[in-house]
């Protein structure tokens, strides 16, 4: 009986995933039909299911609306494996993307890491009619982070400076960072750095932040838009050899929806105005105790940036 229930649950889950990938939403998943494309004069804006991506999608949607473009919102779709098929079948028109992860999705064997190289390969490998518009300076990617005191004491600004210290340093991060090619193996290969110890903690979470703050580790893997970095005055070490692939925020759009020049114009303007410090600050605002409305945060930023 237990096996039969597990099998039934697995079949329902699989059916739900397939239907979701086709763009359906709401109601009985076994009754859903693939979502039809949006109207020709409408941009259906989607997002992945995490706070930063939803906010970027809201910024896109609000800015397009201000410019007179009809917009539909479909946020929180899920992972790339779920929303990318929707982009291909036309049930989603626009999502905020990250260049490095998008390239790895398109080509698991891709080795480009520098921003221009990653962007160029993404443009080459995207299936028609999908296009990426202007990439933003804003990135949300892995970074090696140390405390301000440790950086000052050891005159550290870059991973290129760290090799002499690595044998004395404990490094902390999520378990997978110890084996991923761009993680500890990549740092060792690119910068000749072999840490004394690796401590498996969490993915940019409170365990890693606390261990770095109390000195039980001397370096950590955090994400560049993590508000804990400025909140604790941590220092992100530069990566001059591009061990970590570029993860620039970029609009990924159905090219058939670019006939109205206002669409590309306003999305490119957003990319020009958005950098990593700005995105970090927006994430910090969303994490405030009063939990502000993301739509209001988006409107406030667009107004301050002179876009809306």
C-alpha angles and dihedrals in degrees: 000000000000090000091050092051092049091050091049092049091049091052092050091048091050092049090049092051092050093048093046090052088056090057102260121145138180132009128052106342091215090057097047124114127203110279113253120236118270120260116281092253095046132084113211105206118204135182143192118256102264131092101249094049092047090052092050089049090051090051090052093046095046093047092049091050091051088055091054098259117141109241137192120192124217106166131171095035094152136240128356088261087063104040100037093069087052090056090050095049093044098246089116122039106184139018135167108249140184115232101219097047091043090054091050089051091051094043120013090192095056114126102183114125107162114094097243093045094048092048093047092051092048091054090050096048102043113109116236134293090026119100138175118223126206114329118235124231085233114105134181105196144128116287138176108244132190134178120270090243093053092047092049095044092051099033092241125168102140143031085245087069097051106071096091091054101043097091088061098044134092114212125205133197145110117320093249093057089069092066108024113110093242092043126069093332091052094047090049093048097042101038104021090241121151111177121217092231142002119214117198106221127142139305104273091317139132095282092059094043092049093048092051092046095050094045099244085124126029099204135024145187109246133156118258095236094047108128089215089075097065092030090061097032090241119170122234109214114226117248103214094169092052097237087159113059116240113267101189118172108245136170111246108200143172103254091217088070094058097081088101103070090208089073097061092035096059095039091051090048090054090051091051092052098043120086133163094264090052093048090048090052091049090052089050090052091052090051093054116125092250090057098222122216108268090219090058092047088052093049092047093052094046090052093048090048091053093244101107 
